[in-house]
Amino acid sequence: MAETSEPKTVIVTGAASGIGLACVEALLAAGHNVCGVDLQAVPTAKLEQHAARFVAVHADVSSAPDCAKAVAEALGKFGVVTSLIHMAAVHSTLSWRELRAEHFNRILAVNVTGAFLIAQAAAARMARGGAIVLTSSNAISVGGVGGHGRGGPAYVSSKAAIIGLARALARSLAPLGIRVNAVSPGSIDTAMTAHYDDDARRRVAERTLVGRIGRADEIAAVAQFLISDAASYMTGEIVQVNGGGSFD
């Protein structure tokens, strides 16, 4: 994937673990500046060799003030924000019978409202040529019912909403020269799928053309491409990264 020599300054949410942490590590390895945002502690010890190009921010993306704080800290450290990769989300495995309004609304508050709030805060301080990557999920195609670590109706609904949000923001921010795309991962080997039993993992692998569950770094690579200048003619797109899992 081609990159320009000019380093970017990227806010990455969900930076404490999983795909978000994989994004942080890949971006730092490529020479970019990174602001890692999470409610959990980001493992800064393993990133200390990149201390000059990394800052960690404790923030809740469902809070507008926290989102503004994260952007302000990135600006304070690096002087500019060029990109946002938004991976932060909460999972829900409750079935339709188990779901209650309070839980459903909390999932939407973090996964949907949070995606809007961090994108809004970042876009307000981005120059032309900026790029935003949101995160949907292949669960919306599968139609997850919940249980045993699998996403249920609340999670699936929240990730379906990201498609509409990404496309609305792509049109809204186009006059500002900011591109907005989304990545839609299949089942990835992270904490979110840690509760899959052997049978569940086998069935996930069988649904893909490549015959295996995905890795966090494989999603990070696509997100990194989408903020790069090599993707300058892409906006409003939802990129499926699921090992061919759509072909079932």
C-alpha positions as CSV (number, residue, x, y, z in Angstrom):
1,M,0.0,0.0,0.0
2,A,1.6,3.2,-1.1
3,E,2.2,6.0,1.4
4,T,3.5,9.5,1.0
5,S,6.6,10.6,2.8
6,E,4.7,13.1,4.9
7,P,3.7,11.7,8.2
8,K,0.1,12.0,9.4
9,T,-1.3,12.7,12.8
10,V,-4.0,10.2,13.6
11,I,-6.4,9.9,16.5
12,V,-7.1,6.2,17.1
13,T,-10.0,5.3,19.5
14,G,-10.2,1.9,21.1
15,A,-6.4,2.1,21.4
16,A,-6.0,0.0,24.5
17,S,-6.5,-3.4,22.9
18,G,-7.6,-5.4,19.8
19,I,-7.9,-3.7,16.5
20,G,-7.4,-0.2,17.9
21,L,-4.1,-1.2,19.4
22,A,-3.1,-2.9,16.2
23,C,-3.8,0.4,14.4
24,V,-1.7,2.3,16.9
25,E,1.2,-0.1,16.4
26,A,1.0,-0.1,12.6
27,L,0.8,3.7,12.4
28,L,3.7,4.2,14.7
29,A,5.8,1.7,12.8
30,A,5.1,3.6,9.6
31,G,6.3,6.8,11.1
32,H,3.0,8.6,11.9
33,N,2.0,10.6,15.0
34,V,-0.7,8.9,17.0
35,C,-3.1,10.0,19.7
36,G,-4.5,6.8,21.3
37,V,-7.9,7.2,23.0
38,D,-9.6,4.7,25.3
39,L,-11.5,4.4,28.6
40,Q,-9.1,1.6,29.5
41,A,-5.4,2.1,30.1
42,V,-3.4,2.1,26.8
43,P,-0.3,-0.1,27.2
44,T,2.2,2.8,26.8
45,A,5.1,0.6,28.1
46,K,5.1,-1.4,24.9
47,L,5.0,1.9,22.9
48,E,7.7,3.8,24.8
49,Q,10.2,3.7,21.9
50,H,7.7,5.9,20.1
51,A,7.1,8.3,23.0
52,A,7.9,11.4,20.9
53,R,5.2,10.4,18.4
54,F,2.5,9.1,20.7
55,V,0.1,10.4,23.4
56,A,-2.5,8.5,25.3
57,V,-5.8,10.1,26.3
58,H,-8.3,8.6,28.7
59,A,-11.7,9.5,27.3
60,D,-15.3,8.2,26.8
61,V,-16.4,8.7,23.2
62,S,-20.0,8.9,24.2
63,S,-19.1,12.2,26.0
64,A,-18.9,15.3,23.8
65,P,-16.5,17.0,26.3
66,D,-14.3,13.9,26.3
67,C,-14.1,13.9,22.5
68,A,-13.2,17.5,22.5
69,K,-10.5,16.8,25.1
70,A,-9.0,14.0,23.0
71,V,-8.8,16.3,19.9
72,A,-7.3,19.1,22.0
73,E,-4.7,16.9,23.5
74,A,-3.7,15.6,20.0
75,L,-3.4,19.2,18.8
76,G,-1.4,20.2,21.9
77,K,1.1,17.4,21.3
78,F,1.4,17.5,17.5
79,G,-0.2,20.8,16.4
80,V,-2.4,19.2,13.8
81,V,-4.9,16.4,13.3
82,T,-5.1,14.9,9.9
83,S,-7.0,11.7,10.5
84,L,-9.3,9.7,12.7
85,I,-9.6,5.9,12.9
86,H,-12.5,5.2,15.2
87,M,-12.4,1.6,16.5
88,A,-13.9,2.1,20.0
89,A,-17.1,0.2,20.7
90,V,-18.9,-1.9,23.3
91,H,-20.2,-5.4,22.6
92,S,-23.6,-6.8,23.4
93,T,-24.4,-10.5,23.3
94,L,-27.9,-10.3,24.8
95,S,-30.7,-11.9,22.8
96,W,-33.9,-10.2,21.9
97,R,-35.6,-11.7,25.0
98,E,-32.9,-10.5,27.3
99,L,-32.6,-7.0,26.0
100,R,-33.9,-4.0,28.0
101,A,-34.2,-0.4,26.8
102,E,-31.5,0.8,29.1
103,H,-28.9,-1.7,27.8
104,F,-30.0,-1.1,24.1
105,N,-29.7,2.6,24.5
106,R,-26.2,2.4,26.2
107,I,-24.9,0.3,23.2
108,L,-26.3,3.0,20.8
109,A,-24.9,5.8,22.9
110,V,-21.3,4.4,22.7
111,N,-21.3,2.8,19.3
112,V,-23.4,5.3,17.3
113,T,-23.5,8.6,19.1
114,G,-19.9,8.1,20.1
115,A,-18.9,7.6,16.5
116,F,-20.6,10.8,15.6
117,L,-19.2,12.8,18.5
118,I,-15.6,11.9,17.9
119,A,-15.9,12.4,14.1
120,Q,-17.6,15.8,14.8
121,A,-14.8,16.9,17.2
122,A,-12.0,15.7,14.9
123,A,-13.5,17.1,11.7
124,A,-14.0,20.5,13.3
125,R,-10.2,20.8,13.7
126,M,-9.0,19.0,10.5
127,A,-7.6,20.8,7.5
128,R,-8.5,19.9,4.0
129,G,-7.3,16.5,2.9
130,G,-8.3,14.9,6.2
131,A,-9.7,11.4,6.5
132,I,-12.0,9.6,8.9
133,V,-12.5,5.8,9.2
134,L,-15.5,4.5,11.1
135,T,-16.1,0.8,12.0
136,S,-19.1,-1.3,11.1
137,S,-19.3,-5.1,11.4
138,N,-20.0,-8.1,9.2
139,A,-22.5,-9.0,12.0
140,I,-25.1,-6.9,10.2
141,S,-24.9,-9.3,7.2
142,V,-25.0,-12.4,9.4
143,G,-27.8,-11.0,11.5
144,G,-26.3,-12.0,14.9
145,V,-28.8,-13.2,17.6
146,G,-26.4,-13.0,20.5
147,G,-25.2,-15.6,23.0
148,H,-21.8,-17.3,23.5
149,G,-19.8,-14.2,22.7
150,R,-21.8,-13.4,19.5
151,G,-23.2,-10.0,18.8
152,G,-26.9,-9.7,19.4
153,P,-29.6,-7.3,18.2
154,A,-28.3,-4.2,20.1
155,Y,-24.8,-4.6,18.7
156,V,-25.9,-5.4,15.2
157,S,-28.3,-2.4,15.1
158,S,-25.5,-0.1,16.3
159,K,-23.1,-1.3,13.6
160,A,-25.8,-1.1,10.9
161,A,-26.2,2.6,11.8
162,I,-22.5,3.2,11.1
163,I,-23.1,2.7,7.4
164,G,-25.7,5.5,7.3
165,L,-23.5,7.7,9.5
166,A,-20.4,7.2,7.3
167,R,-22.3,8.0,4.1
168,A,-24.0,11.1,5.6
169,L,-20.7,12.4,7.0
170,A,-19.0,11.7,3.7
171,R,-21.4,14.0,2.0
172,S,-21.5,16.5,4.8
173,L,-17.7,16.8,5.1
174,A,-16.9,16.7,1.3
175,P,-17.1,20.5,1.0
176,L,-14.4,20.7,3.7
177,G,-12.1,18.3,1.8
178,I,-12.5,15.5,4.4
179,R,-13.1,11.9,3.3
180,V,-15.1,9.5,5.4
181,N,-15.1,5.7,4.9
182,A,-15.8,2.7,7.1
183,V,-14.2,-0.7,7.5
184,S,-16.5,-3.7,8.2
185,P,-14.6,-6.5,9.8
186,G,-15.7,-10.1,9.9
187,S,-14.9,-12.2,13.0
188,I,-11.4,-11.1,14.3
189,D,-9.3,-12.8,16.9
190,T,-9.6,-10.2,19.7
191,A,-11.1,-10.0,23.2
192,M,-14.5,-9.6,21.6
193,T,-14.4,-13.1,20.2
194,A,-12.4,-14.6,23.1
195,H,-15.5,-16.4,24.4
196,Y,-16.1,-18.3,21.1
197,D,-15.8,-22.0,21.8
198,D,-14.0,-24.3,19.4
199,D,-17.2,-25.1,17.5
200,A,-18.1,-21.4,17.0
201,R,-14.6,-20.7,15.7
202,R,-14.8,-23.6,13.4
203,R,-18.1,-22.4,12.0
204,V,-16.7,-18.9,11.6
205,A,-13.7,-20.2,9.6
206,E,-16.0,-22.3,7.4
207,R,-18.0,-19.3,6.4
208,T,-14.9,-17.6,4.9
209,L,-13.2,-18.3,1.7
210,V,-9.8,-18.2,3.3
211,G,-10.8,-20.7,5.9
212,R,-9.8,-18.9,9.1
213,I,-10.7,-16.2,11.6
214,G,-9.1,-12.8,10.9
215,R,-6.3,-11.0,12.7
216,A,-6.4,-7.5,14.2
217,D,-3.4,-6.3,12.1
218,E,-5.3,-7.2,8.9
219,I,-8.1,-4.8,9.8
220,A,-5.5,-2.2,10.9
221,A,-3.8,-2.4,7.5
222,V,-7.0,-1.6,5.7
223,A,-7.8,1.3,8.0
224,Q,-4.3,2.7,7.5
225,F,-4.8,2.5,3.7
226,L,-8.1,4.4,4.0
227,I,-6.5,7.4,5.6
228,S,-3.6,7.3,3.2
229,D,-3.2,9.4,0.1
230,A,-3.4,6.2,-1.9
231,A,-7.2,6.2,-1.0
232,S,-7.7,9.8,-2.0
233,Y,-10.5,8.9,-4.5
234,M,-12.5,6.9,-1.9
235,T,-15.2,8.4,0.3
236,G,-18.5,7.1,1.5
237,E,-17.4,3.5,1.1
238,I,-17.9,0.6,3.4
239,V,-15.0,-1.8,3.0
240,Q,-15.7,-5.5,3.9
241,V,-12.7,-7.2,5.4
242,N,-14.0,-10.7,6.3
243,G,-12.0,-13.3,4.4
244,G,-14.7,-13.7,1.8
245,G,-17.4,-14.3,4.4
246,S,-20.0,-12.4,2.4
247,F,-20.1,-15.3,-0.1
248,D,-22.4,-17.7,1.9
